[in-house]
């Protein structure tokens, strides 16, 4: 029985003459955190966008739970890739509520709890336009987990967080792993990778290689 939640087989992606992903292979299972490291421009974000179906590989196959990833709406994914777009004149809670209700979901108490989990006050009326970078990052994490997503694709999720915020989010991700989530994490912070990740892969010149396993 195939236990992979994410399977990447021989995936390649080029932009013009520049090959960003070169015959990538990766299998990810439930209950583990997979770290992706590499210099800026090495292809981490392109890899994550390809997994999510935002970019289509030139060749190869990417599946999620055994199905083609061509329609992300088929899957319960929580994603942080680049800066999420929020309605700046609404509060954080109102932004989450708006996004939650797009999928016909109504559970304000649940959203309030998610806000508290990431260290934000659900009762605050502060507009997102007045949020610090760290608060916006906490809100992005709240959005990524608010639907109890099975798979988390997190590109630099600690950006802008202070020391306490980083510790809080590390604890959160470890707890989510223990609940059976599949987590892919890209970070420039080696300490995040060392503390959180069960498997670590390096991407360089389009190639992905395993550099650490449990």
N, C-alpha and C positions, 0 to 999 in steps of 0.2 A: 504493500500500500504506500502510495506517494504521500509523504507528510510535508512536502514543501508548500509553503504559502506563496512564495515568490520563486519563479524559475526563469533564469535568463540563459539562453542557449545561443552561443555564437553571434551575439549582437554587435553590429558595427554601425557607426554613424559618422558621416563626414559633412563638413561645411566647406564647399568648394574643394580645394586640394588638401585641406587640413582634416586628417582623420582623428576625431576626438575619442571615439570608442572603437577599439580594434579587437574584434572577436572576443567579446566579454562573455564569461560564463560565471554564474553565481546562483546558488540555491540557498534559500532562507527558510527556516522552520519556526514554528510557534515557540514562544517562551525563551527567545534569545535576542540579544542586541548585537547587531552587526555594525562595526565601525568602518567608515570609508575615509581614508586620509589621502592627501595629495596637495601639491602646491596650487595656488590660484590659477585657474584656467586649465587644470589638469583633466577636467571632465566630470567631476563629482556631480555638479548640478545637472549637466546633460544626462548623466546616468539616471539620476532621480526623476528628471522630467520624462525620460523614456519609460521608466517603470510605471509612472502614473498615466502614461498615454498622452502626455502633452506634446511629446515629440515621437515620431515614428522612426524606428531604426531603418537603415538602408537594407540591412539583411539580418537574419536571425529571428528568434522567437522569444517573446516575453509573455509569461502566463502568470496569473494570480489565481490561486486556488484551482489550478488546472484549467482555467479558461483564459482566452485571449484578453489582453488588457486594453483592447481597442475602445471600450466604453467604460470610463472610470466610474460612471454611475452604477455599474453592476456590482461594485465592491464597496466595502466599508473601510475606506482609507482616511486616515488623518494626515494632513500634509502641511509642512512648512517649507516652502521654497520661495526665496526672496521675500520681500515685504508684502504681507497681505493687504488688500485694499479694504479700508473701513469707511463708514460714513462719519466723517470727522466731527460733525456737529451733534452726533448722538453719543450717549455714554457707552462705556464698554458693555454693560449689561444689555442695553437696548440694541447694540450691534449684534451680540450673540443671539438675542431673542429673534431679531429680524432674520438672521441666517438659519436659525433653528426652524422657524415657521415656514421658510421656503419649502421645506420638506414635510410640511403639514404636521409638525411636532409641536406639542404644547405641554410644557412641564417647567414652570418657572422655578419651582423649588429645586429641581435638578440643576438648572443653570446657575442658580445662586450657589449651590454647593460646589459646582465646577469652578466658579469664580473664586471661591474661598480656597479651594485646593491649590490654585496657582498663585494665591496671595493677593488677590484683588478684592476690593469691597463691592459686593453686588448692589449695595444701596447707594453708592456714590453717584452723584449726578454729573461728575466731572466729564467734560467732553473729551473724546479721544484726541482731538486736536491739541489738548493740553496735557496729554500723557507724555511721560518721559519715554525714552527709547526702551528702557527696561520694562515699563508698564505695557508698552505695545507688544513686547516680546511675550510677556506673560499672557496677554490677551490672545496672541497667536497660538500659544500652547493650549489655552482653554478651548479655542475653536477646534484645534486638532483632536482633542479628546472628548468633546462634549456629546458626541453621539456614540460614545463607548466603542470607538473604532478598533477593529481587530488588528490593523496594520498601521504603523506610524512611519512616515517618511519625513525625517527631520534634518533639514539642511541648516547647520549652524544655529541650533535652537537656543544656545546660551548667549547669543549676541546681545550686548547691552545690559546684561544682568549684573548686579553687584554680587559680592562674595556670598551673601546670604541667599540671594536669588538662585545662584548657581547650585548651592548646596540643596536648596528646596527642590529644584527641578531634577537634580540627580536622584534624590530620594523618590521623587514621583516616578521617574522612568524605571527605577529598580522595582518599584511596586507594580507598575504596569507589566513589566516583564514577568513577574511572579504570577500575574493573573493570566498569563498565556499569550500576551500580545507579541507580535513580531515587530521589531523596531530596527529601522535602518537609520544610522546617525552619521552625519558628516560634521566634523569639528576641527578647527585649527588648534584647539587646546588639547595638548597631549594628555593632560591629567584627566579630562573628561573621557577620552578614549580608554585610558588605562583603567579607570575606576568602573566604567559602565559596560564596556564591550566584551562579549564572549568570544567574538571572532573579529579580527581586524584585517582589512584589505587595503592595499595601496594601489592607487591608480597613477600611472606615469606613462607618458607617451602613448596614451590610449589603451595600455595594457593593464589588466587587473590581476594582482597577485596576492595570495594569502600570506600575511606576515606574522599572524599570531592566531592560535586556536586555544580553546580551553584545555 
